[in-house]
Amino acid sequence: MKKIAVIGAGIAGTTTAYTLLKRGHNVTIIDYRRYPAMATSYANGGQLSASNAETWNTTKNVISGIKWMFKPDAPLLFNPSPEIQKYKWMFGFLMATLKGEHKKNTLETIDMAKKAREIYFKIADEEGIEFELLKKGILRFYDSKKEFKLDKDKASWLNQEGMEWDILTTEEVKNLEPAFENNKNYEKILGGIYTKSDASGDIHKFCTSLEQVLVEKYSANLQLNTNVEHITRQKNQLVLTMRNENELINEAFDNVVICAGVGTQKFANRLGDKMNVYPVKGYSITIDLKDEISKKCAPTVSLIDQPVKIVASRLGNRFRVAGTAELAGINTDIRQDRIRPLLKWVEKYFPNVSTETYTPWAGLRPMTPNMMPITRESKMKGIYYHTGHGHLGWTLSAQTAQMVADRIEGKS
């Protein structure tokens, strides 16, 4: 049994801690916030989605990104302010695109997503975790002939067990999700693609519920309001210097796993490790379905509006709508011109859903240039990284946590 510190109490840290505890290790979870899962794992789109696991490194996306660059309501917004890390990441993204590994990386990501999905289902069953899990699949729908054709053509290499690429007519879209019947824009929908094995759920509820299980059932040590200031190696152990309120603590561990989201880059810089993780900002709104009409008229199947890159999930009596990507550094300010397109989208497709009461949110996705998560060891032996999932942190973390645990135990 090893004594292991996990830095970060979001989805990456929570799944890592769970995996290590189940394997018999002694785990301490450390986070500088007052509560778990308060950053990127707070209010994402909610999808456990192999169908949305395609990497973004395509020439089409580069061209679209350039066109969208300075449109305030575009799916991708670029802040041109000078910042070395941002331009380093953008250059890396371009190089990854030119390398031509889009299909290979996408298929690898899909494989991880399918494995992670089954792990989440198993955790929910074994630990009695309630997080608004819905196993109703994900429906991508289209009002653009060009986008629909491009995605239909992907069936030749994407369609597989657990990643069904079922192409639907307009009528079949309506039959699958009757909520579309209640709007005049339904006739603009040209068809859809349905992946029946996908699911959705509340990432924040999952993390907070599982953290409780980790402490009460598996005896994890949860240290919140604690900032890790230094990591040093002393003989065969790693010593963390931590500050909890006004108290300075030094504690030794056999291993450390850094799951600090966009903050992982700072740790890598301190430790002298090459890493290129950038905060790609995303927005969401969570609508309270207070009245019976809204509850009835909000969709229950999780959705992806592919042409505008918006996703939506039903979370009990709430409706989560998320989208947009913004390159603006470490900045979680909520811009109304980025929230407005999400509200307009609800009004367009589900006009009977009241948006009078909603909560806006912005989070920073830790993303690598080639969109592949990082699960490797640091130059300082015994320290491991678990980050870089981008918009797929919820989708992939349960499986990438297994990969990190295997590395710690020398199994890979």
C-alpha positions as CSV (number, residue, x, y, z in Angstrom):
1,M,0.0,0.0,0.0
2,K,1.3,3.4,-1.0
3,K,0.6,6.8,0.6
4,I,-0.5,9.0,-2.3
5,A,-1.4,12.7,-2.5
6,V,-4.0,13.7,-5.2
7,I,-3.9,17.5,-5.9
8,G,-7.3,18.6,-7.1
9,A,-10.8,17.7,-6.1
10,G,-12.5,18.0,-9.5
11,I,-13.5,15.1,-11.8
12,A,-9.9,14.1,-12.6
13,G,-8.9,14.2,-8.9
14,T,-12.0,12.5,-7.7
15,T,-11.8,9.6,-10.1
16,T,-8.1,9.2,-9.5
17,A,-8.6,9.1,-5.7
18,Y,-11.4,6.5,-6.1
19,T,-9.3,4.3,-8.4
20,L,-6.3,4.3,-6.1
21,L,-8.4,3.7,-2.9
22,K,-10.2,0.8,-4.6
23,R,-6.7,-0.7,-5.3
24,G,-5.9,-0.5,-1.6
25,H,-3.7,2.7,-1.4
26,N,-3.9,5.4,1.3
27,V,-5.0,8.6,-0.4
28,T,-5.1,12.3,0.6
29,I,-7.1,14.7,-1.6
30,I,-5.9,18.3,-1.6
31,D,-7.7,21.3,-3.0
32,Y,-7.2,25.0,-2.4
33,R,-11.0,25.7,-2.6
34,R,-13.4,25.4,0.2
35,Y,-15.5,22.7,-1.5
36,P,-14.8,20.0,-4.1
37,A,-15.6,20.3,-7.8
38,M,-16.0,24.1,-7.8
39,A,-14.1,24.9,-10.9
40,T,-14.3,23.2,-14.4
41,S,-16.3,20.3,-12.8
42,Y,-19.1,22.6,-11.6
43,A,-21.5,23.2,-14.5
44,N,-20.4,21.6,-17.8
45,G,-22.7,20.3,-20.5
46,G,-23.3,17.1,-18.6
47,Q,-22.6,14.6,-21.4
48,L,-20.9,11.3,-21.1
49,S,-20.3,11.4,-24.8
50,A,-18.3,9.1,-27.0
51,S,-20.2,10.7,-29.9
52,N,-18.6,14.1,-29.1
53,A,-15.1,12.7,-28.7
54,E,-13.8,13.8,-32.1
55,T,-10.7,15.9,-31.7
56,W,-10.8,19.4,-33.2
57,N,-7.5,19.2,-35.2
58,T,-8.9,19.5,-38.7
59,T,-8.3,22.0,-41.5
60,K,-12.0,22.7,-41.5
61,N,-12.0,23.8,-37.9
62,V,-8.9,25.9,-38.4
63,I,-10.6,27.8,-41.2
64,S,-13.8,28.1,-39.2
65,G,-11.8,29.4,-36.3
66,I,-10.3,32.1,-38.4
67,K,-13.7,33.2,-39.7
68,W,-15.2,33.2,-36.2
69,M,-12.2,34.9,-34.6
70,F,-13.6,38.3,-33.9
71,K,-17.4,37.6,-33.8
72,P,-18.6,38.1,-30.2
73,D,-21.3,35.4,-30.5
74,A,-19.3,32.9,-32.5
75,P,-18.7,29.3,-31.2
76,L,-15.0,30.2,-31.0
77,L,-13.7,33.6,-29.8
78,F,-10.1,34.6,-29.8
79,N,-8.8,37.4,-27.5
80,P,-5.8,38.9,-29.4
81,S,-4.1,40.2,-26.3
82,P,-0.4,39.3,-26.1
83,E,0.2,36.1,-24.1
84,I,3.0,33.7,-24.8
85,Q,1.2,30.6,-23.6
86,K,-1.8,31.3,-25.8
87,Y,0.3,31.7,-29.0
88,K,2.4,28.7,-28.0
89,W,-0.8,26.6,-27.7
90,M,-2.2,27.9,-31.0
91,F,1.0,27.0,-32.8
92,G,0.9,23.6,-31.2
93,F,-2.7,23.1,-32.3
94,L,-1.8,24.1,-35.9
95,M,1.2,21.7,-35.9
96,A,-1.0,18.9,-34.5
97,T,-3.5,19.5,-37.3
98,L,-0.8,19.4,-40.0
99,K,0.5,16.2,-38.4
100,G,-2.7,14.5,-39.6
101,E,-3.4,12.3,-36.6
102,H,-7.1,13.5,-36.3
103,K,-8.7,10.1,-37.0
104,K,-6.2,8.1,-35.0
105,N,-6.6,10.4,-31.9
106,T,-10.3,10.5,-32.3
107,L,-10.6,6.7,-32.3
108,E,-8.3,6.5,-29.3
109,T,-10.4,9.0,-27.5
110,I,-13.7,7.2,-28.3
111,D,-12.2,4.0,-26.9
112,M,-11.3,5.8,-23.7
113,A,-14.8,7.4,-23.6
114,K,-16.6,4.0,-23.9
115,K,-14.5,2.5,-21.1
116,A,-15.0,5.5,-18.9
117,R,-18.8,5.4,-19.5
118,E,-19.0,1.8,-18.2
119,I,-16.9,2.7,-15.1
120,Y,-19.3,5.6,-14.3
121,F,-22.3,3.2,-14.6
122,K,-20.5,0.7,-12.3
123,I,-19.6,3.4,-9.7
124,A,-23.3,4.6,-9.7
125,D,-24.5,1.0,-9.1
126,E,-21.8,-0.1,-6.5
127,E,-21.6,3.1,-4.5
128,G,-25.2,4.3,-4.8
129,I,-24.2,7.6,-6.3
130,E,-27.1,9.8,-7.5
131,F,-26.2,12.4,-10.1
132,E,-29.2,12.6,-12.5
133,L,-27.8,9.9,-14.7
134,L,-29.8,9.4,-17.9
135,K,-29.0,6.6,-20.2
136,K,-31.0,7.9,-23.2
137,G,-28.3,8.4,-25.7
138,I,-27.3,11.6,-27.4
139,L,-29.0,13.1,-30.5
140,R,-27.0,15.4,-32.8
141,F,-29.3,17.4,-35.1
142,Y,-28.7,19.7,-38.1
143,D,-30.2,22.6,-39.9
144,S,-27.2,22.8,-42.3
145,K,-27.0,20.5,-45.3
146,K,-23.3,20.8,-45.4
147,E,-22.7,19.9,-41.8
148,F,-25.2,17.0,-42.0
149,K,-23.5,15.5,-45.0
150,L,-20.0,15.9,-43.5
151,D,-21.1,14.0,-40.3
152,K,-23.0,11.4,-42.2
153,D,-19.9,10.6,-44.2
154,K,-18.0,9.9,-41.0
155,A,-20.1,6.8,-40.4
156,S,-17.6,4.8,-42.4
157,W,-14.9,5.2,-39.7
158,L,-16.9,6.2,-36.6
159,N,-19.8,3.7,-36.5
160,Q,-19.0,0.9,-34.0
161,E,-20.4,-0.9,-31.0
162,G,-21.0,1.6,-28.2
163,M,-20.7,4.5,-30.7
164,E,-23.6,3.8,-33.0
165,W,-23.9,6.4,-35.7
166,D,-27.6,6.0,-36.5
167,I,-28.7,8.5,-39.2
168,L,-32.2,9.8,-38.6
169,T,-34.8,11.6,-40.8
170,T,-36.5,14.8,-39.6
171,E,-39.5,12.7,-38.6
172,E,-37.4,10.3,-36.7
173,V,-35.7,13.2,-34.8
174,K,-39.2,14.4,-33.7
175,N,-40.2,10.9,-32.7
176,L,-37.1,10.4,-30.6
177,E,-37.5,13.8,-28.9
178,P,-41.1,15.0,-29.0
179,A,-40.1,18.3,-27.4
180,F,-39.2,19.5,-30.9
181,E,-42.8,19.4,-31.9
182,N,-43.6,22.6,-29.9
183,N,-41.7,25.0,-32.1
184,K,-41.9,26.6,-35.5
185,N,-38.2,26.0,-36.2
186,Y,-38.6,22.2,-36.2
187,E,-39.2,22.2,-40.0
188,K,-35.7,23.6,-40.4
189,I,-34.2,20.5,-38.9
190,L,-32.9,18.3,-41.8
191,G,-32.2,15.2,-39.7
192,G,-30.0,13.8,-37.0
193,I,-27.5,11.3,-35.8
194,Y,-28.3,9.2,-32.7
195,T,-25.8,7.4,-30.5
196,K,-27.9,5.3,-28.2
197,S,-25.2,4.1,-25.8
198,D,-24.2,7.6,-24.7
199,A,-25.5,9.2,-21.5
200,S,-25.6,12.4,-19.4
201,G,-25.4,13.4,-15.8
202,D,-24.5,16.1,-13.3
203,I,-20.7,16.2,-12.9
204,H,-20.8,18.4,-9.7
205,K,-23.3,16.1,-8.0
206,F,-21.2,13.1,-9.0
207,C,-18.0,14.6,-7.6
208,T,-19.5,15.8,-4.3
209,S,-21.4,12.6,-3.7
210,L,-18.4,10.4,-4.5
211,E,-16.1,12.5,-2.3
212,Q,-18.4,11.8,0.6
213,V,-18.1,8.0,-0.2
214,L,-14.4,8.3,-0.4
215,V,-14.1,9.8,3.1
216,E,-16.8,7.7,4.8
217,K,-16.4,4.3,3.2
218,Y,-12.8,4.3,2.0
219,S,-11.2,6.5,4.7
220,A,-9.7,9.1,2.3
221,N,-8.2,12.2,3.9
222,L,-9.8,15.3,2.4
223,Q,-7.9,18.5,2.9
224,L,-9.7,21.5,1.5
225,N,-8.7,25.2,1.8
226,T,-5.2,23.9,1.4
227,N,-2.7,25.3,-1.1
228,V,0.3,23.2,-2.2
229,E,3.3,25.6,-2.3
230,H,6.2,23.3,-2.9
231,I,7.0,19.7,-3.8
232,T,10.5,18.4,-3.0
233,R,12.1,15.0,-3.0
234,Q,13.8,13.9,0.2
235,K,15.4,10.5,0.0
236,N,12.7,8.1,-1.3
237,Q,9.7,10.3,-0.5
238,L,8.0,13.4,-1.9
239,V,7.4,16.2,0.6
240,L,4.5,18.6,0.1
241,T,4.7,22.0,1.7
242,M,1.1,23.1,2.2
243,R,-0.6,26.1,3.7
244,N,-4.0,25.6,5.4
245,E,-5.3,29.0,6.4
246,N,-2.4,30.3,8.6
247,E,-0.8,26.9,9.2
248,L,2.2,25.6,7.3
249,I,2.3,21.8,6.9
250,N,5.0,19.5,5.6
251,E,3.9,16.0,4.8
252,A,5.7,13.1,3.0
253,F,4.1,10.8,0.4
254,D,5.2,7.9,-1.8
255,N,3.5,9.4,-4.9
256,V,1.8,12.6,-6.0
257,V,-0.8,12.9,-8.7
258,I,-1.4,16.4,-10.0
259,C,-5.0,16.8,-11.2
260,A,-5.2,20.6,-10.9
261,G,-7.0,21.4,-14.2
262,V,-5.6,24.6,-15.8
263,G,-3.4,25.0,-12.7
264,T,-1.4,21.9,-13.6
265,Q,0.7,24.0,-16.0
266,K,2.1,26.0,-13.1
267,F,3.2,22.8,-11.4
268,A,4.8,21.6,-14.6
269,N,6.7,24.9,-14.9
270,R,8.0,24.6,-11.4
271,L,9.0,21.0,-11.8
272,G,10.7,21.7,-15.2
273,D,8.4,19.5,-17.2
274,K,7.5,20.3,-20.8
275,M,3.7,20.8,-20.9
276,N,1.4,22.8,-23.1
277,V,-2.0,23.0,-21.4
278,Y,-4.2,26.1,-22.1
279,P,-7.5,27.2,-20.5
280,V,-10.2,27.1,-23.2
281,K,-13.1,28.9,-21.7
282,G,-16.6,27.5,-22.0
283,Y,-20.0,28.8,-20.9
284,S,-23.2,27.3,-19.7
285,I,-26.7,28.2,-18.4
286,T,-28.7,26.1,-16.0
287,I,-32.4,26.7,-16.3
288,D,-34.7,25.9,-13.4
289,L,-37.8,24.1,-14.8
290,K,-40.1,25.5,-12.2
291,D,-43.4,25.3,-13.9
292,E,-45.1,22.2,-15.4
293,I,-45.1,23.6,-18.9
294,S,-41.3,24.0,-18.9
295,K,-40.8,20.5,-17.4
296,K,-43.0,19.1,-20.1
297,C,-41.5,21.1,-23.0
298,A,-37.8,20.7,-22.1
299,P,-36.1,17.8,-23.9
300,T,-35.1,14.6,-22.1
301,V,-32.7,13.2,-24.7
302,S,-29.3,14.9,-24.5
303,L,-28.6,17.0,-27.6
304,I,-25.8,18.4,-29.7
305,D,-26.6,21.2,-32.2
306,Q,-23.6,20.4,-34.4
307,P,-23.6,23.5,-36.7
308,V,-23.3,25.9,-33.7
309,K,-21.5,23.6,-31.3
310,I,-24.1,23.8,-28.5
311,V,-24.9,20.8,-26.2
312,A,-27.9,20.4,-23.9
313,S,-28.8,17.9,-21.1
314,R,-31.7,17.3,-18.8
315,L,-30.7,17.1,-15.2
316,G,-33.8,16.3,-13.3
317,N,-35.8,19.5,-12.9
318,R,-33.0,21.5,-14.5
319,F,-32.0,22.0,-18.1
320,R,-28.3,22.6,-18.8
321,V,-27.2,24.3,-22.1
322,A,-23.5,24.8,-22.8
323,G,-21.2,25.8,-25.6
324,T,-18.7,28.2,-27.0
325,A,-14.9,28.2,-26.7
326,E,-12.9,31.2,-25.9
327,L,-9.1,31.8,-25.8
328,A,-8.8,34.4,-23.1
329,G,-6.3,33.1,-20.5
330,I,-7.1,32.6,-16.8
331,N,-10.3,34.5,-16.8
332,T,-13.7,33.2,-15.6
333,D,-15.6,36.5,-16.1
334,I,-19.1,35.8,-17.4
335,R,-19.7,37.8,-20.6
336,Q,-23.4,38.4,-21.5
337,D,-22.6,38.4,-25.2
338,R,-21.5,34.8,-24.7
339,I,-24.5,33.8,-22.6
340,R,-27.0,35.4,-24.9
341,P,-26.6,32.8,-27.8
342,L,-27.4,30.0,-25.3
343,L,-30.6,31.7,-24.2
344,K,-31.6,32.5,-27.8
345,W,-30.9,28.8,-28.7
346,V,-33.4,27.7,-26.0
347,E,-36.0,30.3,-27.3
348,K,-35.5,29.1,-30.8
349,Y,-36.0,25.3,-30.3
350,F,-37.9,25.1,-27.0
351,P,-39.9,28.4,-26.8
352,N,-42.2,27.1,-24.1
353,V,-39.3,26.6,-21.7
354,S,-39.2,29.6,-19.4
355,T,-35.7,31.2,-19.1
356,E,-36.9,33.6,-16.4
357,T,-34.8,31.8,-13.8
358,Y,-31.3,30.6,-14.9
359,T,-27.8,30.5,-13.6
360,P,-24.9,31.5,-15.9
361,W,-21.5,29.9,-15.5
362,A,-18.0,30.0,-17.1
363,G,-15.3,27.5,-16.7
364,L,-11.8,26.9,-17.9
365,R,-11.1,23.6,-19.7
366,P,-7.5,22.4,-19.5
367,M,-6.8,21.5,-23.1
368,T,-3.7,20.2,-25.0
369,P,-3.0,21.2,-28.6
370,N,-3.7,17.7,-29.9
371,M,-6.7,17.3,-27.6
372,M,-5.3,14.2,-25.9
373,P,-5.2,13.9,-22.1
374,I,-1.9,13.8,-20.2
375,T,-1.3,10.8,-17.9
376,R,2.5,10.7,-17.7
377,E,5.2,10.9,-15.0
378,S,7.1,14.0,-14.2
379,K,10.9,14.4,-14.4
380,M,10.7,14.2,-10.6
381,K,10.1,10.5,-10.1
382,G,6.9,9.6,-8.3
383,I,4.9,12.6,-9.5
384,Y,2.2,12.0,-12.2
385,Y,0.0,14.2,-14.2
386,H,-3.7,13.7,-14.9
387,T,-5.0,16.7,-17.0
388,G,-5.5,18.1,-20.5
389,H,-8.9,16.5,-21.2
390,G,-10.3,19.8,-22.6
391,H,-14.1,19.6,-23.1
392,L,-14.1,15.8,-22.4
393,G,-13.0,15.8,-18.7
394,W,-16.4,14.4,-17.6
395,T,-16.4,11.9,-20.5
396,L,-12.9,10.5,-20.1
397,S,-11.6,10.9,-16.5
398,A,-12.9,7.6,-15.1
399,Q,-10.7,5.7,-17.7
400,T,-7.7,8.0,-17.7
401,A,-7.7,7.7,-13.9
402,Q,-7.2,3.9,-14.4
403,M,-4.3,4.7,-16.8
404,V,-2.6,6.9,-14.2
405,A,-3.1,4.2,-11.5
406,D,-1.6,1.6,-13.8
407,R,1.5,3.8,-14.3
408,I,1.9,4.3,-10.5
409,E,1.8,0.5,-10.0
410,G,4.2,-0.1,-12.9
411,K,1.6,-1.9,-15.0
412,S,2.1,0.3,-18.1
